[in-house]
Amino acid sequence: MNGHKRSDIKIGALVDVVLKKDQPTGKLTRGHVKRILTNSPSHPHGIKVMLEEENMVGRVQKIVEE
């Protein structure tokens, strides 16, 4: 499942995100969702979330586990 719909993403879900600094390379970082930062119901580049791990912020590319 991709991370383009806000309703698909739950707090605590394991996701792969692309961090702002990694956007040129597309490198993914895996972590658990701490907060959902995007307010709109969908976003073409992925819903922006904050991860529990070091409060990193990125856009969800893939939901690994809910």
N, C-alpha and C positions, 0 to 999 in steps of 0.2 A: 504494500500500500504506500502510495506517495504522500508527501506532507503538504499538499496544496489546499486541503479542506480543513478548516479549524475544528469542525465537529469530529473529525477522525482522531484528533490528538488529545490525549488525556494526561493529567498531571501524574508523574511517576512512570510514564511510558518510556521504553528504551527506543531511542531514535538515532539516526545518522543525520548530522547537520553539516552544512558548509559554513565555516566561520568567515567573517568579513575579510580577514587577512588571507584566507585560502581561496577566495572567489576566483582569482585568475587561474589557479591550478585545478580547482574542483576537489581538493583533498577533503575527505569526510572525517568527522570526529564523532565518536559514539558516546552517548551519555543519556541520563535520565532527565525528563522534563521537570523543571522546578516551577517555571511560570510560563504562560503563553502571553506573548507581547503583542501580537497582531490582533487588532480588534475586528477587522473585516472577516466575513465568513470564508473567504478564499483569497489566495494570492498566487499569481503565476510563477513566482520564484520560490515559493515555499513559505509556510507560516513561520514567523520569527519567534523563537523561544529562548528562554534562559535555562541552561543546564545546571543540575545540582553540583556537578564537578567544577569547582573554581568559578562559578557564576559566569561561565562562558556563554556568549550570545551568538546564535546562528540561525539559518533558515533550514527547516526540516526538508530533507531530500527523500528519506525513507523511514517508515515506521517499522522497527524490527520486532518489537514485542509490546503488547498493550498491558 
